[in-house]
Amino acid sequence: MFNPFEQKPIQLGDTIMDQELIYPKAYNKYEVNPYTKVRIILMNGIEVESTLFKHQFHRNCMNNDLRRELALLRRTEQQQQKVINWLSPKNETPLEVTIGYEHVAVDLTAWLAQNEPNPYVKQALDFALLEDFDHLYRYANIMNLDENIPAEKLVQDYVEITPGRPTIAEHRHPYDEVRNFVDFKTADIQTKLNTLIITAAEQQTMNFYMNVGPAYYNDLGRQLYQEIAMIEEQHVTHYGSLLDPNTTWLENLVLHEYMECYLYYSFYQDELDNHVKAIWERHLQQEIAHLHKAADLLAQYENKHWEQVVTGTFPKLLQFHDTRDYVRQILAEQINLTGDQEGYRNVNDLPANHSFFWYQNHVNKELGTIPSHVAITKHQQKYKEDYRWEKGPHPVEALRNRTQDNTTIAREKDKQPVFM
């Protein structure tokens, strides 16, 4: 298995790219493989996280020698982010990109959950998986309603489009989004990577929606982006609280660079598009140089060896694949869960005065004004049913009705679904 510390790094100065490399040839949106697009969207979010992390480190550091090292590393990260983000063609609409974002959220979260050794972290992944799955369904209905484009043309047979935990049921009190943090000193390297990756991915989704949402061309679309952007904020809190706050800035720097090496190497193995594959290879070489520098800085300023933070050899590589059966299993088992402080409970088991109901009553005063619900009812009014792309009957019987949007499941007590 690959060990980035055994690779000879290129010079840091050679990681800086000229303008010709920074502006790449965009993919063809009609021909791109859905998983190529998924990898591109995820790595864009990873590079944004890397850049924002280094800015925060810079702002919390008093040593200008170290700040200059961060500035050099950050410049390459910024260039990498521009390369990746500009792979999206100019004729691709924000809504088409959005379908890709939710495809990332579903298949990435499902893969991480299936390969997560920590039961508490796995539960966190399974919980939010059902919510991003529902977001894909809501956006797909808007796309079919506004543009007459069936989203299955974009995701093909890689992921289903059908209701998850309804978005209206995801509106939770902020107190119920805060989880226990993981002890990174004892955690498996896969857990460290998984929590860093999912936090970065959800952060980028939050940022994307809160920036492109106001530019949507009708009010319902603008409102839907706004509603789901707020749920993504909840998810960033949910996942971000798993990260160990005891980790130092320089330990975090090593973790971030190691994560980037891990992902670029993983995606280089699977990429079918030769142009994109070459980008993954080039960025991997740049990140190996960053990782070696981060390890040197950790040794210089904290007298720590990188093996105190990460392993050398990568764990199981991240490889996107069909997760539809897994998502169906979690739907059947966990549809009625909601947040309860640091844990989760079936909504039917909550006391009447629980913070969940208090928050629901504050933000969902009028059902007819909730965008995620209105999007489905508008589609049903126009086409007599919602838009779906399913491999079989929904695993939750209460969510099979295509002519009426279910707004009670996982939201109101005593509305237990009947499972197959």
Sequence and secondary structure as in RCSB ss.txt:
>XXXX:A:sequence
MFNPFEQKPIQLGDTIMDQELIYPKAYNKYEVNPYTKVRIILMNGIEVESTLFKHQFHRNCMNNDLRRELALLRR
TEQQQQKVINWLSPKNETPLEVTIGYEHVAVDLTAWLAQNEPNPYVKQALDFALLEDFDHLYRYANIMNLDENIP
AEKLVQDYVEITPGRPTIAEHRHPYDEVRNFVDFKTADIQTKLNTLIITAAEQQTMNFYMNVGPAYYNDLGRQLY
QEIAMIEEQHVTHYGSLLDPNTTWLENLVLHEYMECYLYYSFYQDELDNHVKAIWERHLQQEIAHLHKAADLLAQ
YENKHWEQVVTGTFPKLLQFHDTRDYVRQILAEQINLTGDQEGYRNVNDLPANHSFFWYQNHVNKELGTIPSHVA
ITKHQQKYKEDYRWEKGPHPVEALRNRTQDNTTIAREKDKQPVFM
>XXXX:A:secstr
   GGGS    GGGG   HHHHS     TTT  HHHHHHHHHHHHHHHHHHHHHHHHHHT   HHHHHHHHHHHH
HHHHHHHHHHTTS TT  HHHHHHHHHHHHHHHHHHHHHT   HHHHHHHHHHHHHHHHHHHHHHHHHHHHH   
THHHHTTSS BS  S GGGG   GGGG      TTTS HHHHHHHHHHHHHHHHHHHHHHHHGGGSSSHHHHHHH
HHHHHHHHHHHHHHHTTS TTS HHHHHHHHHHHHHHHHHHHHHH   HHHHHHHHHHHHHHHHHHHHHHHHHHH
HH   GGGT  SS  S       HHHHHHHHHHHTTEEEETTEEEEGGGS TT HHHHHHHHH S GGG HHHHH
HHHHHHHHSS   B SSS SBGGG  SSS   STTTSTT    B 
